[in-house]
Amino acid sequence: MYMPAALIAATVLGFFVPVQAQETKAPGAVPLYKVEFNIRDSIDGKSPSLHYSMLIDESRRAAFQAASRVPIDGGSTQYVDVGTNIELGVHATDGKVTLDGAIELSSITGQVNIGAINEPIIGQRKMAFSTTVALATPTTIVDERKASDAIPPTVEMRQVEVVVTKVN
């Protein structure tokens, strides 16, 4: 079998000619950001924190849900979802990113007996925010807990630390 001279030359010279890789982006590509949340449920530093990461671009809002299905009653086929919900939009300008979103934390805080039915008491803490952060810089957003029927008033505060890095 005979190989053309050009193929032989390209194969031999390919080992000796350095090739520089270039980053190519598709025209009209939308920047992608990694947003990391570290949520501490109190400021005492004793409670564990929750860590969540999201990838999001500027063209749409992102939603993240980490939830468990809990039956409303012991033998019921009806369920309620409890856990963490994060909704987020990003917009970048001049090396900073504006985050516009909401975080909802829910958990079972107890049980209530209504007649012969035991129903869970769901505690919810919600936070809506619109803030501008520098890229790759941890930023803390503090929100006071709001008293509700399920959560008694407290002096503790929920802390949310966010770090945004540009992926592409």
C-alpha positions in Angstrom: 0.0 0.0 0.0 1.4 3.4 -1.0 0.8 6.6 1.0 0.8 9.9 -0.6 3.8 12.1 0.2 1.7 14.9 1.7 0.2 12.4 4.2 3.6 11.1 5.2 5.0 14.6 5.6 2.0 15.7 7.7 2.4 12.7 9.9 6.1 13.2 10.4 6.0 16.9 10.8 2.9 16.7 13.1 5.1 15.5 15.9 7.5 18.5 15.6 5.2 21.4 14.7 3.6 22.9 17.9 -0.1 23.6 17.6 -1.6 26.3 19.7 -5.1 25.6 20.9 -7.6 28.4 20.6 -10.8 28.9 22.6 -13.6 29.3 20.2 -17.0 30.5 21.0 -20.1 30.2 18.9 -21.4 33.5 17.7 -24.1 34.8 20.0 -23.1 32.4 22.9 -24.6 33.4 26.2 -22.2 33.6 29.2 -22.7 30.7 31.7 -22.3 31.3 35.5 -21.9 28.9 38.4 -23.7 30.2 41.5 -23.0 28.6 44.8 -25.2 29.1 47.9 -24.1 28.3 51.4 -27.2 28.6 53.6 -26.8 28.7 57.4 -30.0 28.5 59.4 -28.7 30.5 62.3 -25.8 32.8 63.2 -24.6 30.8 66.2 -22.3 28.8 63.9 -23.5 25.5 65.5 -26.1 24.4 63.0 -24.9 22.7 59.8 -25.1 24.7 56.6 -26.7 23.7 53.3 -24.6 24.0 50.1 -26.2 24.2 46.7 -24.7 24.9 43.2 -26.4 26.0 40.1 -25.4 26.6 36.5 -27.3 29.5 34.9 -27.1 31.7 31.9 -28.5 35.2 31.4 -31.1 34.1 28.9 -33.4 32.4 31.4 -34.3 32.0 35.0 -33.2 28.8 36.8 -35.0 26.8 39.4 -33.5 24.3 41.8 -35.5 22.0 44.1 -34.2 19.6 46.7 -37.3 18.2 48.4 -38.7 15.2 50.2 -42.3 13.9 49.8 -44.0 13.6 53.2 -47.4 12.0 53.6 -50.1 14.4 55.0 -51.4 11.6 57.2 -49.9 8.2 58.2 -51.9 6.1 55.7 -52.7 9.0 53.2 -52.0 9.0 49.5 -51.6 12.8 49.6 -48.1 14.3 50.0 -46.5 17.6 50.6 -43.0 18.5 49.4 -40.6 19.9 52.0 -37.0 21.0 51.5 -35.2 23.8 49.5 -36.5 25.7 46.5 -34.2 28.3 44.8 -35.3 30.5 41.9 -32.7 32.7 40.3 -31.9 35.0 37.4 -28.5 36.6 36.6 -27.4 39.7 34.7 -23.8 40.7 34.3 -22.4 44.2 33.8 -18.9 45.5 34.2 -17.4 42.5 36.0 -20.3 42.3 38.5 -23.4 40.1 38.5 -26.9 41.1 39.6 -28.8 38.2 41.3 -32.5 38.4 41.4 -34.2 35.5 43.1 -35.9 33.8 46.0 -35.0 31.0 48.4 -37.6 28.9 50.3 -36.7 26.5 53.1 -39.4 24.3 54.5 -39.3 21.5 57.0 -41.6 19.6 59.3 -41.6 21.3 62.7 -44.1 19.1 64.5 -47.4 17.2 64.2 -51.0 18.3 65.0 -53.8 16.0 65.8 -57.1 16.9 64.1 -59.7 14.4 65.2 -58.3 11.0 64.2 -55.8 12.5 61.7 -52.3 13.5 62.5 -51.0 16.2 60.1 -47.5 17.6 59.9 -46.8 21.2 60.7 -44.7 22.7 57.9 -42.4 25.6 58.8 -41.4 27.8 55.9 -38.8 30.5 55.7 -38.7 32.6 52.5 -36.2 35.1 51.3 -36.5 37.3 48.2 -33.4 39.2 47.1 -32.0 41.4 44.4 -28.3 42.1 44.9 -25.1 42.8 42.9 -22.0 40.8 43.7 -18.4 40.8 42.4 -17.3 37.7 40.5 -15.5 35.1 42.6 -16.1 37.1 45.8 -18.1 35.5 48.6 -21.0 37.8 49.5 -23.4 37.4 52.5 -27.0 38.2 52.2 -28.8 38.4 55.6 -32.5 38.1 56.0 -34.4 38.2 59.3 -36.9 35.4 59.9 -40.5 36.4 59.7 -42.8 35.0 62.4 -45.6 32.9 61.1 -48.1 30.5 62.7 -45.7 27.6 62.2 -42.5 29.4 63.3 -42.4 31.3 66.6 -40.6 34.7 66.5 -36.9 34.4 67.0 -33.8 36.6 67.2 -31.8 34.2 65.0 -31.2 35.2 61.5 -30.7 33.1 58.4 -27.4 33.8 56.5 -27.0 33.1 52.8 -23.5 33.3 51.3 -23.2 33.4 47.6 -20.2 33.0 45.2 -20.6 33.6 41.5 -18.0 32.5 39.0 -18.0 32.8 35.2 -17.7 29.4 33.5 -17.3 30.5 29.9 
